[in-house]
């Protein structure tokens, strides 16, 4: 199934793909953390204004 003749092309492609996926996950989690903190800040501000 895995032909080692093409390993020089396949393995770097897998490494790049994993790197891109990890990067997308990290960016997504950072954005989620930012917006969660922003929501908590606005919720606290709204509760104190009441």
C-alpha positions, 0 to 999 in steps of 0.5 A, spaced: 500 500 500 505 504 501 510 505 496 517 507 498 519 510 492 514 516 493 515 517 500 520 523 499 513 526 497 508 523 501 511 524 508 513 531 507 505 532 505 503 529 511 507 533 515 505 540 512 498 537 512 498 536 520 502 542 521 496 546 517 491 543 521 495 544 528 495 551 526 488 552 524 486 549 531 491 553 535 488 559 531 481 557 532 482 556 540 485 563 541 479 566 537 474 562 542 478 564 548 478 572 546 470 572 544 469 568 551 473 573 555 469 579 551 462 576 552 464 575 560 466 582 560 460 585 557 455 580 561 459 583 567 458 590 565 451 589 563 449 586 570 453 591 574 449 597 570 442 594 572 
